[in-house]
Amino acid sequence: MSAQMIVRIDPELKAKVNSFAVSDGKNVSQVVRELLEAYVKDRDIGAYVDDLWNRTRNKLESKGIGPDDIQRIIDEVRAAK
């Protein structure tokens, strides 16, 4: 279930946001939700790290490198020290 949030903003800003939202085929609530989600995502280090690991895994897999290869490379680097 969604929770309601009441935010006070300048009437001129509200009119502009509404105008831009309509031109994008959205309503103000959708725009505010998207902005809040982006705000949290930008500050959520856990989500950032998860995304980084996913992108790294995808890049390695696209080059044919798997978990066994990674462990082997780590072992080789540690042995070379």
N, C-alpha and C positions, 0 to 999 in steps of 0.2 A: 504494500500500500504506500502511496506517495504521501509526503508531508508537505504542508503548505508553509511558505515563507513570505512574510510581508516586508517589503523593502520600500523605503521612501526615497524618491528621486525627483529631481527638478522636472516640472511639467514639459519644458522644452526638450529635455533629454528623452523623456518618455515618448514624446511625439516623433522624434527622430528615430528612436529605436523601433517604434511601431512601423514607421514608414519603411525603414530598411528591411525589417522582418517580412512585411507584406511583399515587398519586391523580391524577396528570396523564397516566397511561398511558405512562410512560417508565421507563427504567432509569437508574441513577446515571451511567453512562457518557454517555448522551445528554445529561443535564443538565449535566455537566461540560463536554462538548464545546460545547454552546450557550453556556455562560458564558464559556469561553475565546474562542470566536469573537466574542462581543459585546465582550469586553475588548479584543481586538486591533482590532476595527472601530472602537471608540471612540477608539483612539489612533493609527489609521492615517490620517495627514493626506492621503495620496494618494487613498485611497478616499473620504474626506470631500469632497475637492475634485471628484473625478469625480462623486460623487452630487450635489453642488451644481450642477455644470455640466449634468447630466442634468435636474435639476428645473427649472433656469432655461430650458433649451432647450424642455422640454415646455410650460412656461407661455407662453413666447413663441410657440411653434407653435400653441397653443390660441387665441391671439389673432390668428393669421394673420401673424405676424411671422417672416420668414425671414432667412437669412444676408445676402442682398443688402440687405434693409431695415436690418439692424444696421450694415453697413458704411456705408450712406448716412447714417444718423443720426450715426455717429462722425465722418464727414467734415464734416457740417453743424456739429456742436458744435466741432470743431477750427477750422473756418473762422470761427466766431463769436467766437473769442478774440482 
